[in-house]
Amino acid sequence: MTQALFNNYKRRPVHLVKGEGTKVWDENGKQYLDFVAGIAVLALGHSHPILVNAMKEQSEKLWHVSNLFENPEQEKLAASLVADTHLSHGFFCNSGTEANEAAIKMARKHTGKHKMITFLHSFHGRTFGSMSATGQEKVHSGFGPIVETFEYLPFNDVEALKAAADDDTAAIMLEVVQGEGGVNPVTPEFAEAIQAICDEKGILLVVDEVQTGIARTGTRYAWEQTALKPDIVTLAKGLGGGFPIGAMLGTAELFETFSPGSHGTTFGGNPMATHVAQAVIDTVFDQQFLADVEEKSMFFKQQLAEALPNLQVRGMGLLLGIESPKPIADVINEAEAKGLLLVGAGETTVRLLPPLTVSKEEIKEAVAILKDILA
């Protein structure tokens, strides 16, 4: 069959047509548990009434205006995202890779330096700047010279970091949990070393929370569970609950760096995106909601430990990874056949990313399928 799309995605032969909460259905009526959630996007699951109503409400008012005009929805959302943190300002765009591009530009412009330290197995996006920040050769391959100057260090290696961080370093950029790279959390010792080096040498700290942010790890942001105090934080995925939006947050010291004309976007932070994102934030930043995510995370880990005692489970909150003894593609295909949708992380890790609204019964169903495949 002739296809009108480029072949840059290795698509699965499943056509999903309906979703509700954690469940989705294909065109043949088969039901699945969705533990991909759009790759950590669907914080509130599929077709959540709060988001459906928010979208309907805003669609009847105003969809888009240029960023040449004031946008109270942006102001409100930015204030919600930085509330009760040391951060003070926000910039809105359309995706995680755009948020990371903005962060790279901000770090270089603010410091006047070009060197940035990132880490092996990291993932920061696929545009040229964010791709260059990514510590994976397979992401760089085939595109010619990448953006200078990024130095990739082993993750959680304190001595390598001490040797590399110098007076020419503009920023250190990392994920609190390397999602695409195998669900690898930062160690407490490494987080402390990073913060100490940034403080000592005046290096900016950029934390990529595209996958870990917006309550995914049981707190508003994953950095809140570490010694890290970022100058810049990037967000996307769960922020819009399925509607495209990204954000870069920063401290007051950075305010003058992004002066008029220094950076911009046509669609970023439009009224539809910010209104839906505000509905997400108002829901998931609630203290009881966050406590529920952490409780479900502990329950999930306990269930996995009992069902698969010989396999390593890593991660934070509802971003978990299982080190698989079987090829990842086989695990994903077998799970799909049994009604569970999964995604890999690296070459040996099964990633588990259910909606934050997942029930304990749904977690038990998923674990039973995983046990059947992996035990």
Secondary structure, DSSP 8 states (H G I E B T S, - for coil): ---SS-S-S---S--EEEEEBTEEEETT--EEEESSHHHHT-TT-BT-HHHHHHHHHHHTT-S---TTS--HHHHHHHHHHHTTSS--EEEEESSHHHHHHHHHHHHHHHHS--EEEEEBT----SSHHHHHHSB-HHHHTTS-S--S-EEEE-TT-HHHHHHH--TTEEEEEE-SEETTTTSEE--HHHHHHHHHHHHHHT-EEEEE-TTTTTTTTSSSSGGGGSS---SEEEE-GGGGTTS--EEEEE-GGGTTTS-TTSS--SSTT-HHHHHHHHHHHHHHTSHHHHHHHHHHHHHHHHHHHHH-TTS-EEEETTEEEEE-SS-HHHHHHHHHHTTEE-EEETTTEEEE---TT--HHHHHHHHHHHHHHH-
